[in-house]
Amino acid sequence: MALKLSFACWDYDRVKAIEDGRVRPEGIELYFLNYRVEETFFRQLRFHEFDVSELSLSSYTLTLNKEDPPFIAIPVFPSRYFRHQSIYINTKAGIKTPQDLKGKRIGLPEYQIWQRGIMEEEFGVPMTSVTFFSGAVEPSAIERTSKIPHSLPEGVTVTAITPDQNLSQMLADGEIDALFTAYKPSSFDTSDHVTHLFPNFREIEAEYYKRTKIFPIMHVIALKRNVYEANPWIARSLQKAFAKSLDVAYEALAERSALRYMLPWLEEHVEQTKTLMGDVRWWEDGFEENRHVLEKFLEYHHKQGLSKRRFKAEELFAPNTLEAFVL
């Protein structure tokens, strides 16, 4: 009899075949719950509602600080995102270059990793040189707070905004000078004073990838640790299923007889991506394939005061997902 497990995740193209049943994990009956990432993260991190879920890699790593960590991950990464495009500024703040962020007021929904790390390492903008403001990006009757309590390194200032404030409007009004967020603030479309820090972000991100080979990992698939410990085989079974589902997603992108996606020049976009990021596959799960990305992430995570110690990349994942048999 198959083991029944709940799985909360957004319905990305790379997991669609699992959602619709074209790919089934061996020995598992998976009940797919299609939620936005914000809902999944909140419910899983606060209440541990799901057997398996997508999680923020940063939040998941924070849970490893606990004496008895509640989750264990597998090296499957449903969300990746170049971060330069997600930095917004108020044009009246006197910000022309990344270095102009020094001394400025920067909003962020929560204490994020990649953008701060890139700003410090790539552009010489230390975390201690700015003032951070955290809270809801858009108007909300509910105050947005960190899902997991954490400490801050010495010299870093983070101030929570009030419940009647939101970062999008604060950026438009000049109450903050910049905003780090994956979610595009509504003021970007409504205010003449809100724009990208990097208007040519595609060129900047392409150069960053050419130089570093880093395509930032945002989310990871994590299992409740007690479920994994009772059934350690499920980690490998799920890993294999995600690999098959990723194959299906690549097949759809390669289809030419009719467009599977509403992008008129899809093939050209795919070819441009392959030229830059890999002749065959540019989005790849697995541990060794992503070790350099994970090491950089863990460097930033520890330096920014979120990890109690510098974790090794291997410590993030179930041991039986890091090796495979050969004939």
PyMOL commands that set and color helices and strands:
alter all, ss='L'
color gray80, all
select helices_A, chain A and resi 13-19+37-47+57-63+84-86+91-93+98-101+114-123+127-129+167-173+187-190+201-212+225-230+233-254+266-277+288-303+313-316+319-321
alter helices_A, ss='H'
color red, helices_A
select strands_A, chain A and resi 3-9+28-34+52-56+71-74+87-90+105-108+131-134+157-160+178-180+194-196+219-224
alter strands_A, ss='S'
color yellow, strands_A
deselect
rebuild
show_as cartoon
